[in-house]
Amino acid sequence: MKGRTMRNFRVSLKKVVDDSYDIEVGYELTTRLIDDIKEGLAGKLKRFAVITDSIVEELYARPIYEALLEEGYKADIFVFPEGEKSKTRETKAMIEDAMLEKEYRRDCCIIAVGGGVVTDLAGFIAGTFGRGVPFINYATTLLAAADASVGGKTAVDTPRATNLIGLFNQPLKVYIDIAAWQTLPKRQIVSGLAETIKHACMADAEFFDYLDRHMEEIINLDPAPCEHVAEKNCQIKYEVVMKDEKEAGLREILNLGHTVGRAIETLSDYKLLHGEAVSIGLVAAASLSVHFGLLKERDMERVVALLEKAGLPTEIPDYIDREALVKKLYTDKKVRDGKLRFVLMDGIGSVREFTPGVFAKEVEEETAREIIMGM
């Protein structure tokens, strides 16, 4: 029967999916979360896995857990050690095993309570547990409000690189509890401002000026400017994600400052917080933008001045090996065919689109090295 062709069967699967969700910004939103669940946010599900870290557990996760029990739902808390070092495949497996041990199956909903590490990790778990269960984000940090809780990118880190293992997974709803910011150390508030400044640099010159005028009030957590910052972060990120959910092109602009930033964060062994590393990465991106004639020197100085006004670092720490940093850039997810690629500013409030739908520029290693050695 040599050469005989068997029949082919085509499996035709066409999806029309509405992954829309609400983002609610407010104060002390636990009651609001429980009311939404009672009103059908998670459908008819009655079992909830509350995933959090060791710092947020007592502050916010346990009150949510207890409120669920009081309303007659089944719930458990799953806690992992706080910090970026915990955002690993090993932690993911640990939580999954704990959920299986307590006989969680597909008939559950995950509630992520915490900052970016928690929402990244819990969202990833939700995407794979039982081949996918719904989840809710309850963001308790400025960094999560600016970045991780919105957009559906979930991931874990590996020793080689950050955020390369993960998936896109949209939550049922996001709650941004500004009251929770009052419990944060000042360093965490400052770290969160890096992603906020990044948003202004890439998409909104007026917001950049607003941050410049109101930075002290924001750091002091004055309500009105904090509400404005939370809403603007969501608006800017939403407008990008809405046009490019799966990072086919435009969404790459959200990586402004992250090529160098993520590499520094990893090489620092996470002594630098994510926002601190991104701040240094923003300076590197601005320097490259000046190098290629896209950003004026005085505008780069304004970017550096705003980061410093926020209390963020703008220079590479002495303990970071510059040559190792250059090599680490190749683990960035924007690398294509072994070529470094950077998102670059096109003036304050804009990024350059180099060709239609392409927002990252190939940069020779020697050029990147020159910028890094000069920082």
MITI-952089 format. One line per field, with one value per residue: residue in three letters; residue number from 1; x, y, z of N, C-alpha, C in turn. Coordinates in steps of 0.05 Angstrom, whole numbers, plus 5000, padded with zeros to 4 digits. Example, Ala and Ser with C-alpha at 12.3 -4.5 7.8 and 13.67 -1.06 7.14 Angstrom:
2
residu	(ALA,SER)
num	(1,2)
n.u	(5264,5257)
n.v	(4886,4955)
n.w	(5156,5142)
ca.u	(5246,5273)
ca.v	(4910,4979)
ca.w	(5156,5143)
c.u	(5264,5258)
c.v	(4934,5001)
c.w	(5156,5157)
***
This chain:
375
residu	(MET,LYS,GLY,ARG,THR,MET,ARG,ASN,PHE,ARG,VAL,SER,LEU,LYS,LYS,VAL,VAL,ASP,ASP,SER,TYR,ASP,ILE,GLU,VAL,GLY,TYR,GLU,LEU,THR,THR,ARG,LEU,ILE,ASP,ASP,ILE,LYS,GLU,GLY,LEU,ALA,GLY,LYS,LEU,LYS,ARG,PHE,ALA,VAL,ILE,THR,ASP,SER,ILE,VAL,GLU,GLU,LEU,TYR,ALA,ARG,PRO,ILE,TYR,GLU,ALA,LEU,LEU,GLU,GLU,GLY,TYR,LYS,ALA,ASP,ILE,PHE,VAL,PHE,PRO,GLU,GLY,GLU,LYS,SER,LYS,THR,ARG,GLU,THR,LYS,ALA,MET,ILE,GLU,ASP,ALA,MET,LEU,GLU,LYS,GLU,TYR,ARG,ARG,ASP,CYS,CYS,ILE,ILE,ALA,VAL,GLY,GLY,GLY,VAL,VAL,THR,ASP,LEU,ALA,GLY,PHE,ILE,ALA,GLY,THR,PHE,GLY,ARG,GLY,VAL,PRO,PHE,ILE,ASN,TYR,ALA,THR,THR,LEU,LEU,ALA,ALA,ALA,ASP,ALA,SER,VAL,GLY,GLY,LYS,THR,ALA,VAL,ASP,THR,PRO,ARG,ALA,THR,ASN,LEU,ILE,GLY,LEU,PHE,ASN,GLN,PRO,LEU,LYS,VAL,TYR,ILE,ASP,ILE,ALA,ALA,TRP,GLN,THR,LEU,PRO,LYS,ARG,GLN,ILE,VAL,SER,GLY,LEU,ALA,GLU,THR,ILE,LYS,HIS,ALA,CYS,MET,ALA,ASP,ALA,GLU,PHE,PHE,ASP,TYR,LEU,ASP,ARG,HIS,MET,GLU,GLU,ILE,ILE,ASN,LEU,ASP,PRO,ALA,PRO,CYS,GLU,HIS,VAL,ALA,GLU,LYS,ASN,CYS,GLN,ILE,LYS,TYR,GLU,VAL,VAL,MET,LYS,ASP,GLU,LYS,GLU,ALA,GLY,LEU,ARG,GLU,ILE,LEU,ASN,LEU,GLY,HIS,THR,VAL,GLY,ARG,ALA,ILE,GLU,THR,LEU,SER,ASP,TYR,LYS,LEU,LEU,HIS,GLY,GLU,ALA,VAL,SER,ILE,GLY,LEU,VAL,ALA,ALA,ALA,SER,LEU,SER,VAL,HIS,PHE,GLY,LEU,LEU,LYS,GLU,ARG,ASP,MET,GLU,ARG,VAL,VAL,ALA,LEU,LEU,GLU,LYS,ALA,GLY,LEU,PRO,THR,GLU,ILE,PRO,ASP,TYR,ILE,ASP,ARG,GLU,ALA,LEU,VAL,LYS,LYS,LEU,TYR,THR,ASP,LYS,LYS,VAL,ARG,ASP,GLY,LYS,LEU,ARG,PHE,VAL,LEU,MET,ASP,GLY,ILE,GLY,SER,VAL,ARG,GLU,PHE,THR,PRO,GLY,VAL,PHE,ALA,LYS,GLU,VAL,GLU,GLU,GLU,THR,ALA,ARG,GLU,ILE,ILE,MET,GLY,MET)
num	(1,2,3,4,5,6,7,8,9,10,11,12,13,14,15,16,17,18,19,20,21,22,23,24,25,26,27,28,29,30,31,32,33,34,35,36,37,38,39,40,41,42,43,44,45,46,47,48,49,50,51,52,53,54,55,56,57,58,59,60,61,62,63,64,65,66,67,68,69,70,71,72,73,74,75,76,77,78,79,80,81,82,83,84,85,86,87,88,89,90,91,92,93,94,95,96,97,98,99,100,101,102,103,104,105,106,107,108,109,110,111,112,113,114,115,116,117,118,119,120,121,122,123,124,125,126,127,128,129,130,131,132,133,134,135,136,137,138,139,140,141,142,143,144,145,146,147,148,149,150,151,152,153,154,155,156,157,158,159,160,161,162,163,164,165,166,167,168,169,170,171,172,173,174,175,176,177,178,179,180,181,182,183,184,185,186,187,188,189,190,191,192,193,194,195,196,197,198,199,200,201,202,203,204,205,206,207,208,209,210,211,212,213,214,215,216,217,218,219,220,221,222,223,224,225,226,227,228,229,230,231,232,233,234,235,236,237,238,239,240,241,242,243,244,245,246,247,248,249,250,251,252,253,254,255,256,257,258,259,260,261,262,263,264,265,266,267,268,269,270,271,272,273,274,275,276,277,278,279,280,281,282,283,284,285,286,287,288,289,290,291,292,293,294,295,296,297,298,299,300,301,302,303,304,305,306,307,308,309,310,311,312,313,314,315,316,317,318,319,320,321,322,323,324,325,326,327,328,329,330,331,332,333,334,335,336,337,338,339,340,341,342,343,344,345,346,347,348,349,350,351,352,353,354,355,356,357,358,359,360,361,362,363,364,365,366,367,368,369,370,371,372,373,374,375)
n.u	(5017,5042,5052,4999,4948,4918,4855,4846,4826,4798,4798,4756,4757,4732,4739,4701,4711,4695,4732,4727,4731,4719,4752,4758,4769,4783,4770,4784,4759,4740,4688,4659,4680,4661,4606,4600,4614,4571,4532,4542,4591,4630,4600,4564,4599,4624,4669,4731,4799,4844,4899,4961,5015,5066,5067,5021,4981,4958,4941,4904,4887,4868,4823,4789,4784,4758,4711,4688,4678,4640,4597,4581,4611,4659,4728,4799,4864,4924,4991,5052,5123,5139,5161,5201,5235,5204,5172,5167,5172,5174,5147,5097,5083,5082,5038,4998,5000,4984,4932,4909,4915,4877,4833,4816,4786,4763,4719,4725,4746,4800,4827,4870,4908,4945,5010,5047,5077,5044,4996,5016,5034,4989,4952,4976,4974,4918,4908,4926,4911,4870,4863,4847,4817,4772,4794,4806,4832,4858,4887,4940,4982,5018,5050,5026,4977,4993,5014,5019,4968,4934,4917,4929,4977,5013,5061,5122,5188,5254,5320,5350,5322,5271,5200,5191,5164,5100,5032,4978,4924,4861,4830,4769,4753,4784,4806,4828,4855,4864,4869,4901,4951,4970,4992,5040,5112,5154,5192,5168,5125,5152,5179,5135,5123,5156,5136,5092,5115,5139,5094,5076,5120,5118,5068,5038,5046,5024,5009,5059,5078,5041,5055,5105,5091,5062,5089,5109,5061,5038,5074,5066,5017,4969,4899,4870,4910,4931,4886,4880,4928,4922,4878,4896,4939,4912,4880,4918,4945,4903,4887,4929,4930,4879,4883,4922,4924,4955,5008,5028,5049,5040,5036,5086,5107,5099,5142,5181,5241,5248,5283,5337,5324,5299,5341,5380,5352,5350,5406,5419,5404,5354,5359,5349,5286,5231,5211,5253,5294,5271,5270,5324,5330,5297,5327,5369,5342,5325,5374,5392,5353,5366,5416,5401,5377,5324,5304,5310,5367,5355,5304,5315,5342,5300,5270,5305,5308,5255,5250,5289,5265,5223,5251,5277,5328,5378,5425,5469,5481,5544,5557,5539,5561,5581,5593,5571,5519,5509,5511,5468,5425,5408,5371,5323,5254,5242,5282,5300,5319,5369,5383,5389,5335,5303,5253,5241,5240,5203,5210,5180,5126,5114,5129,5173,5149,5177,5171,5109,5070,5114,5151,5199,5269,5324,5386,5455,5501,5548,5533,5494,5527,5561,5525,5511,5561,5570,5536)
n.v	(4976,5022,5092,5105,5150,5170,5191,5260,5298,5358,5398,5444,5502,5559,5618,5664,5707,5741,5776,5818,5861,5892,5947,5968,6024,6045,6052,6008,5957,5907,5892,5907,5871,5821,5830,5833,5781,5753,5773,5746,5749,5709,5671,5612,5590,5565,5558,5583,5599,5633,5668,5691,5732,5727,5776,5804,5771,5773,5827,5837,5790,5751,5777,5778,5724,5708,5736,5712,5660,5674,5687,5638,5612,5564,5565,5574,5595,5606,5612,5643,5658,5727,5770,5778,5735,5691,5683,5635,5573,5532,5552,5559,5505,5486,5513,5494,5439,5442,5461,5417,5379,5396,5383,5416,5428,5438,5468,5520,5586,5631,5680,5731,5765,5819,5845,5856,5808,5770,5774,5762,5708,5681,5689,5660,5608,5603,5600,5550,5511,5456,5461,5512,5560,5611,5676,5730,5794,5828,5883,5908,5943,6001,5990,5943,5965,6000,5966,5904,5883,5894,5877,5824,5794,5740,5705,5669,5673,5651,5624,5642,5683,5734,5727,5696,5649,5636,5660,5693,5716,5734,5769,5762,5808,5869,5896,5956,5976,6033,6047,6007,6023,6053,6019,6006,6003,6062,6054,6016,6045,6084,6051,6033,6078,6080,6050,6082,6131,6112,6101,6153,6174,6145,6154,6200,6264,6306,6280,6268,6319,6330,6292,6313,6361,6344,6306,6302,6302,6255,6216,6224,6202,6231,6235,6254,6262,6210,6179,6200,6183,6127,6119,6142,6108,6060,6075,6089,6040,6006,6027,6012,5955,5941,5948,5912,5856,5808,5822,5830,5873,5934,5930,5922,5970,5977,5956,5994,6014,5965,5928,5936,5943,5895,5860,5882,5877,5821,5808,5836,5801,5809,5847,5898,5928,5916,5964,5999,5978,5983,6039,6052,6026,6058,6105,6086,6073,6124,6148,6118,6135,6189,6181,6161,6205,6214,6236,6296,6323,6356,6338,6286,6298,6318,6272,6241,6276,6274,6221,6221,6258,6228,6194,6151,6106,6124,6108,6054,6006,5998,5946,5915,5878,5906,5884,5833,5849,5869,5820,5795,5821,5793,5756,5780,5784,5810,5802,5783,5734,5733,5786,5847,5887,5949,5988,6055,6124,6177,6235,6265,6230,6198,6142,6114,6090,6047,6019,6004,5980,5961,5971,5969,5977,5949,5943,5949,5907,5933,5986,5985,5969,6014,6053,6030,6026,6079,6093)
n.w	(5000,4991,4986,4987,5002,5062,5088,5103,5159,5176,5233,5250,5285,5309,5345,5382,5429,5488,5528,5562,5620,5684,5717,5781,5819,5883,5954,6008,5989,6000,6018,5973,5935,5956,5952,5897,5882,5906,5873,5827,5800,5795,5770,5784,5819,5881,5909,5931,5919,5954,5938,5960,5988,6041,6068,6055,6072,6126,6126,6083,6054,6090,6115,6069,6059,6107,6102,6058,6079,6118,6086,6070,6031,6006,6022,6019,6041,6006,6014,5998,6005,6008,5954,5893,5885,5896,5852,5816,5778,5815,5860,5838,5827,5880,5902,5869,5881,5934,5928,5901,5940,5976,5949,5907,5844,5777,5789,5815,5836,5831,5874,5871,5916,5928,5907,5846,5839,5862,5831,5780,5787,5809,5768,5727,5749,5750,5695,5680,5717,5723,5669,5664,5702,5728,5750,5798,5808,5863,5875,5914,5914,5890,5846,5825,5811,5771,5733,5735,5748,5707,5641,5632,5627,5650,5688,5706,5735,5714,5729,5686,5659,5665,5667,5621,5618,5614,5605,5568,5603,5622,5676,5715,5740,5763,5823,5851,5906,5937,5990,6011,5998,6039,6075,6055,6053,6045,6005,5971,5951,5922,5885,5855,5828,5784,5740,5731,5715,5669,5637,5629,5600,5553,5531,5546,5551,5581,5628,5646,5660,5700,5739,5751,5776,5820,5850,5904,5933,5915,5933,5987,5991,5984,5975,5926,5883,5882,5866,5815,5791,5794,5760,5711,5699,5690,5647,5606,5600,5586,5536,5504,5510,5493,5438,5424,5448,5453,5447,5394,5368,5379,5435,5453,5468,5521,5544,5548,5576,5600,5577,5593,5646,5667,5661,5696,5744,5751,5753,5799,5836,5856,5894,5880,5873,5828,5804,5815,5785,5734,5730,5724,5675,5644,5640,5610,5563,5548,5539,5495,5460,5454,5430,5380,5359,5370,5416,5452,5486,5530,5543,5559,5605,5635,5643,5674,5718,5738,5753,5794,5828,5846,5878,5857,5833,5784,5762,5745,5794,5829,5841,5800,5746,5688,5638,5642,5645,5594,5565,5588,5567,5523,5539,5538,5521,5474,5438,5373,5326,5348,5355,5391,5414,5424,5455,5441,5461,5430,5437,5496,5521,5478,5435,5385,5324,5283,5234,5202,5254,5282,5339,5363,5360,5326,5357,5356,5391,5409,5411,5451,5492,5497,5517,5566,5592,5601,5641)
ca.u	(5000,5060,5043,4970,4941,4895,4838,4852,4803,4803,4784,4750,4751,4733,4732,4694,4713,4694,4748,4724,4728,4719,4772,4746,4788,4769,4782,4773,4740,4733,4659,4651,4687,4642,4579,4602,4613,4543,4515,4547,4616,4643,4579,4553,4621,4622,4695,4751,4826,4855,4928,4973,5042,5068,5062,4993,4962,4942,4930,4881,4877,4852,4796,4773,4778,4738,4685,4677,4666,4616,4575,4574,4627,4683,4752,4825,4886,4949,5010,5080,5141,5137,5184,5205,5248,5184,5157,5182,5157,5172,5126,5072,5078,5076,5010,4980,4998,4968,4904,4901,4913,4851,4813,4806,4785,4756,4696,4735,4756,4823,4828,4897,4908,4973,5023,5051,5086,5020,4978,5029,5036,4962,4940,4988,4962,4890,4908,4934,4899,4845,4863,4838,4795,4770,4808,4800,4856,4854,4914,4944,5006,5018,5062,5006,4957,5004,5025,5014,4940,4918,4929,4928,5002,5020,5087,5142,5216,5273,5347,5361,5308,5245,5174,5191,5147,5074,5011,4959,4900,4847,4815,4741,4752,4807,4801,4852,4848,4883,4873,4922,4977,4978,5007,5065,5136,5158,5207,5149,5110,5171,5183,5112,5122,5172,5118,5075,5131,5142,5069,5076,5141,5111,5041,5022,5064,5009,5011,5087,5078,5025,5072,5126,5079,5048,5103,5110,5035,5034,5091,5053,4991,4945,4879,4863,4930,4933,4864,4886,4950,4911,4860,4912,4954,4893,4872,4940,4951,4879,4886,4948,4922,4855,4891,4941,4922,4975,5035,5036,5063,5038,5039,5115,5115,5098,5168,5199,5257,5249,5304,5359,5313,5296,5368,5392,5337,5359,5434,5421,5393,5330,5364,5334,5258,5225,5210,5280,5309,5259,5278,5351,5325,5285,5349,5384,5325,5326,5401,5392,5336,5383,5437,5390,5365,5295,5298,5329,5382,5342,5282,5326,5348,5275,5263,5322,5301,5230,5256,5303,5246,5208,5268,5285,5356,5382,5451,5473,5497,5572,5560,5530,5582,5570,5596,5551,5493,5507,5504,5441,5404,5399,5349,5299,5235,5240,5303,5292,5341,5395,5388,5377,5315,5295,5232,5254,5223,5203,5200,5166,5098,5111,5150,5176,5140,5198,5157,5082,5066,5139,5157,5225,5291,5348,5409,5480,5512,5568,5519,5483,5550,5570,5506,5513,5587,5569,5517)
ca.v	(5000,5045,5116,5109,5173,5166,5215,5281,5310,5385,5406,5473,5515,5588,5629,5692,5708,5768,5775,5844,5861,5918,5954,5985,6038,6056,6048,5987,5945,5879,5889,5908,5845,5801,5836,5825,5751,5746,5781,5729,5755,5683,5653,5596,5577,5568,5552,5603,5596,5660,5665,5716,5728,5727,5802,5813,5751,5783,5853,5838,5764,5737,5789,5769,5696,5706,5747,5690,5640,5685,5686,5610,5600,5548,5580,5568,5613,5594,5634,5638,5679,5752,5778,5768,5709,5670,5681,5613,5549,5516,5563,5552,5477,5483,5522,5475,5415,5448,5462,5390,5365,5404,5373,5435,5419,5459,5483,5539,5611,5641,5708,5740,5788,5828,5862,5845,5780,5753,5773,5747,5680,5670,5689,5637,5584,5602,5593,5523,5493,5445,5472,5539,5568,5640,5689,5758,5808,5848,5894,5923,5960,6020,5977,5926,5983,6012,5947,5875,5874,5901,5870,5795,5780,5725,5691,5664,5677,5629,5635,5654,5707,5739,5729,5682,5626,5646,5661,5715,5705,5758,5764,5769,5836,5879,5916,5971,5987,6054,6047,5988,6035,6065,5999,6000,6019,6083,6043,6003,6066,6096,6031,6033,6102,6077,6043,6105,6149,6099,6106,6181,6177,6132,6158,6223,6286,6321,6265,6272,6345,6327,6278,6331,6381,6332,6282,6301,6295,6227,6201,6226,6188,6248,6220,6263,6255,6181,6170,6207,6166,6100,6120,6147,6084,6041,6085,6086,6012,5996,6036,5995,5927,5938,5947,5891,5840,5787,5833,5826,5896,5958,5925,5923,5996,5975,5947,6016,6013,5939,5912,5938,5941,5867,5847,5891,5865,5793,5808,5845,5780,5821,5868,5920,5923,5918,5992,6011,5969,5996,6067,6053,6019,6081,6123,6073,6076,6152,6152,6107,6152,6212,6171,6158,6230,6214,6251,6318,6320,6369,6321,6264,6309,6320,6245,6235,6293,6265,6196,6228,6271,6206,6179,6127,6106,6130,6098,6025,6002,5990,5917,5902,5875,5918,5865,5812,5862,5869,5793,5789,5834,5774,5740,5796,5771,5825,5793,5768,5725,5739,5815,5863,5906,5967,6008,6081,6148,6196,6257,6257,6224,6183,6123,6114,6067,6047,6012,5999,5958,5953,5992,5964,5980,5932,5958,5933,5903,5953,6011,5981,5969,6041,6066,6017,6034,6107,6098)
ca.w	(5000,4992,4972,4990,5019,5079,5088,5122,5173,5186,5257,5247,5310,5307,5371,5387,5458,5500,5553,5575,5649,5697,5737,5801,5836,5907,5981,6025,5970,6007,6017,5945,5923,5965,5940,5868,5881,5912,5851,5804,5786,5788,5763,5806,5834,5910,5922,5924,5929,5958,5936,5970,5999,6070,6079,6050,6083,6149,6121,6065,6045,6111,6117,6046,6064,6128,6092,6041,6097,6131,6067,6064,6010,6015,6015,6032,6035,5998,6019,5991,6015,5992,5939,5866,5886,5898,5827,5802,5772,5839,5877,5824,5832,5908,5906,5854,5897,5958,5920,5895,5966,5988,5930,5887,5816,5759,5799,5834,5826,5846,5880,5876,5934,5932,5887,5819,5840,5868,5808,5758,5794,5811,5742,5712,5760,5740,5667,5675,5736,5712,5642,5664,5720,5729,5773,5804,5819,5883,5875,5939,5912,5868,5823,5812,5799,5747,5714,5734,5751,5683,5615,5628,5624,5674,5683,5727,5728,5715,5735,5662,5651,5678,5653,5595,5620,5623,5584,5570,5617,5631,5700,5715,5748,5778,5845,5859,5933,5944,6019,6017,5994,6064,6090,6041,6060,6025,5982,5953,5937,5903,5864,5838,5811,5759,5718,5726,5699,5643,5622,5620,5580,5528,5520,5556,5560,5601,5652,5655,5673,5724,5758,5759,5794,5844,5859,5933,5943,5909,5952,6013,5988,5984,5960,5899,5862,5880,5850,5788,5782,5789,5737,5687,5693,5678,5621,5587,5594,5572,5508,5490,5511,5476,5410,5420,5473,5454,5442,5367,5358,5395,5464,5460,5479,5551,5553,5550,5600,5612,5566,5612,5673,5676,5663,5721,5766,5754,5761,5826,5853,5866,5915,5869,5868,5800,5795,5817,5761,5710,5730,5711,5648,5630,5634,5588,5539,5541,5529,5468,5444,5447,5412,5353,5350,5374,5441,5457,5510,5552,5551,5574,5632,5649,5651,5697,5741,5749,5768,5819,5846,5858,5896,5843,5823,5756,5754,5750,5819,5825,5844,5775,5726,5663,5615,5647,5639,5565,5556,5599,5550,5503,5549,5536,5503,5449,5420,5349,5310,5362,5354,5412,5405,5445,5452,5445,5463,5408,5452,5520,5516,5454,5427,5356,5308,5264,5210,5211,5273,5295,5358,5375,5341,5329,5366,5357,5418,5416,5418,5478,5511,5500,5534,5593,5604,5607,5663)
c.u	(5017,5049,5014,4964,4916,4879,4848,4826,4812,4786,4780,4741,4754,4722,4723,4691,4711,4708,4747,4721,4729,4743,4759,4768,4774,4785,4768,4751,4733,4703,4648,4657,4667,4614,4579,4600,4584,4525,4523,4572,4630,4622,4568,4574,4619,4648,4716,4778,4838,4886,4941,5002,5043,5064,5033,4973,4945,4928,4904,4870,4860,4825,4778,4765,4756,4711,4672,4664,4641,4592,4568,4590,4649,4708,4776,4844,4911,4970,5038,5097,5140,5163,5187,5218,5228,5168,5170,5163,5154,5150,5099,5064,5069,5047,4991,4977,4981,4938,4893,4897,4886,4828,4800,4807,4777,4734,4705,4742,4779,4820,4857,4897,4937,4983,5028,5061,5062,5002,4990,5028,5008,4948,4950,4976,4933,4888,4913,4920,4872,4841,4849,4814,4795,4786,4801,4826,4847,4881,4918,4969,5003,5030,5042,4984,4967,5009,5013,4985,4924,4932,4931,4954,5009,5045,5101,5169,5232,5301,5358,5348,5281,5222,5174,5174,5120,5053,4994,4933,4886,4831,4785,4737,4777,4798,4827,4845,4870,4888,4896,4950,4988,4995,5034,5089,5141,5173,5189,5133,5128,5176,5159,5110,5138,5154,5099,5090,5135,5118,5068,5096,5133,5086,5027,5040,5050,5011,5039,5089,5063,5042,5094,5116,5070,5064,5104,5083,5029,5049,5079,5025,4967,4924,4874,4884,4934,4911,4870,4907,4939,4894,4876,4928,4936,4885,4893,4944,4927,4880,4907,4939,4898,4862,4909,4944,4946,5003,5045,5052,5063,5045,5068,5123,5114,5124,5189,5214,5262,5272,5328,5348,5311,5323,5382,5378,5346,5388,5438,5413,5369,5335,5350,5305,5253,5225,5237,5297,5298,5267,5305,5348,5314,5307,5365,5368,5326,5353,5403,5375,5350,5404,5427,5375,5335,5286,5319,5342,5368,5317,5291,5332,5322,5265,5279,5314,5275,5234,5270,5284,5229,5224,5278,5314,5357,5409,5453,5490,5525,5575,5551,5553,5570,5571,5576,5523,5489,5498,5476,5419,5393,5377,5323,5280,5232,5262,5292,5317,5368,5402,5374,5357,5305,5271,5245,5234,5226,5193,5186,5137,5093,5134,5150,5165,5159,5189,5129,5079,5091,5149,5183,5247,5314,5372,5433,5490,5531,5555,5506,5505,5559,5551,5509,5539,5587,5549,5529)
c.v	(5025,5068,5122,5132,5167,5192,5235,5292,5338,5391,5436,5485,5545,5600,5658,5695,5736,5766,5802,5841,5889,5922,5974,5997,6050,6050,6026,5972,5916,5874,5889,5882,5823,5805,5828,5795,5742,5752,5766,5735,5729,5662,5638,5582,5584,5564,5571,5597,5624,5657,5692,5711,5732,5754,5810,5795,5763,5810,5853,5810,5751,5750,5780,5740,5693,5716,5726,5668,5649,5684,5658,5598,5582,5563,5570,5590,5597,5616,5625,5661,5703,5756,5765,5741,5685,5665,5660,5590,5531,5525,5556,5523,5472,5490,5503,5449,5419,5449,5434,5374,5372,5399,5395,5423,5443,5477,5503,5565,5620,5671,5715,5765,5796,5845,5846,5816,5762,5751,5759,5717,5668,5669,5666,5611,5581,5593,5564,5502,5483,5454,5499,5543,5599,5651,5719,5770,5829,5860,5912,5941,5979,6007,5959,5943,5994,5991,5920,5867,5879,5891,5840,5780,5767,5709,5685,5670,5651,5640,5649,5681,5709,5738,5716,5657,5636,5646,5687,5703,5729,5751,5770,5798,5843,5900,5929,5986,6007,6055,6028,6001,6047,6045,5993,6015,6040,6072,6030,6023,6078,6076,6031,6057,6099,6069,6066,6125,6138,6104,6134,6186,6166,6141,6184,6244,6303,6307,6267,6298,6344,6314,6297,6351,6369,6309,6280,6292,6265,6209,6201,6214,6206,6236,6228,6255,6225,6169,6176,6189,6138,6100,6124,6122,6064,6049,6081,6057,5999,6003,6020,5967,5922,5935,5923,5873,5821,5796,5826,5849,5919,5953,5925,5949,5996,5965,5969,6015,5985,5921,5912,5933,5912,5853,5856,5879,5837,5792,5819,5824,5791,5838,5894,5912,5927,5947,6006,6003,5981,6025,6070,6046,6042,6101,6112,6077,6105,6159,6142,6125,6178,6204,6170,6183,6231,6231,6272,6314,6333,6353,6296,6274,6312,6293,6237,6250,6283,6239,6202,6242,6250,6190,6153,6128,6111,6121,6068,6022,5991,5959,5901,5902,5885,5898,5842,5823,5862,5841,5786,5800,5814,5756,5755,5784,5786,5817,5776,5760,5733,5768,5829,5883,5922,5984,6035,6104,6165,6223,6247,6253,6208,6163,6122,6088,6067,6038,6005,5975,5949,5976,5987,5965,5961,5950,5940,5930,5924,5979,6008,5981,5997,6057,6056,6026,6063,6114,6094)
c.w	(5000,4975,4974,5010,5035,5079,5109,5134,5184,5210,5256,5273,5307,5333,5368,5417,5468,5527,5568,5605,5660,5715,5756,5819,5859,5932,5996,6010,5977,6006,5989,5930,5930,5953,5911,5865,5886,5889,5825,5789,5777,5780,5787,5823,5864,5924,5912,5936,5930,5958,5943,5979,6029,6083,6078,6064,6105,6143,6105,6057,6065,6115,6093,6050,6085,6119,6073,6058,6110,6112,6058,6041,6022,6005,6031,6024,6028,5998,6011,6001,5996,5976,5912,5865,5887,5872,5809,5796,5797,5857,5864,5830,5861,5914,5893,5870,5922,5951,5914,5921,5980,5969,5913,5859,5799,5769,5821,5820,5843,5850,5888,5892,5939,5910,5862,5819,5844,5844,5784,5763,5795,5785,5724,5722,5750,5711,5661,5694,5725,5683,5641,5682,5721,5753,5774,5816,5839,5889,5900,5937,5888,5843,5809,5799,5773,5725,5715,5735,5727,5658,5610,5623,5650,5668,5709,5716,5728,5722,5710,5656,5666,5658,5625,5595,5631,5601,5588,5582,5630,5656,5696,5722,5764,5799,5852,5884,5941,5974,6027,6014,6020,6081,6078,6052,6038,6001,5962,5938,5915,5879,5845,5820,5785,5736,5711,5708,5671,5626,5612,5598,5553,5515,5528,5568,5582,5628,5663,5670,5700,5746,5769,5780,5820,5856,5890,5945,5938,5928,5980,6013,5993,5966,5931,5878,5860,5863,5820,5776,5776,5764,5711,5679,5679,5650,5599,5580,5579,5543,5492,5488,5493,5447,5404,5445,5475,5446,5414,5356,5378,5425,5472,5473,5510,5562,5552,5577,5611,5601,5585,5640,5683,5679,5689,5745,5772,5765,5789,5846,5869,5891,5906,5865,5838,5790,5796,5792,5735,5708,5716,5681,5631,5622,5610,5562,5529,5529,5500,5449,5436,5426,5383,5344,5353,5398,5445,5484,5534,5562,5566,5603,5648,5659,5675,5722,5754,5764,5794,5838,5860,5878,5884,5835,5793,5745,5761,5775,5813,5826,5819,5755,5699,5640,5618,5640,5609,5555,5565,5582,5530,5513,5548,5515,5477,5429,5397,5333,5322,5362,5377,5400,5428,5436,5458,5445,5438,5419,5477,5514,5491,5450,5397,5345,5284,5236,5219,5229,5287,5313,5373,5353,5347,5336,5367,5385,5427,5424,5446,5499,5517,5520,5563,5607,5613,5630,5690)
***
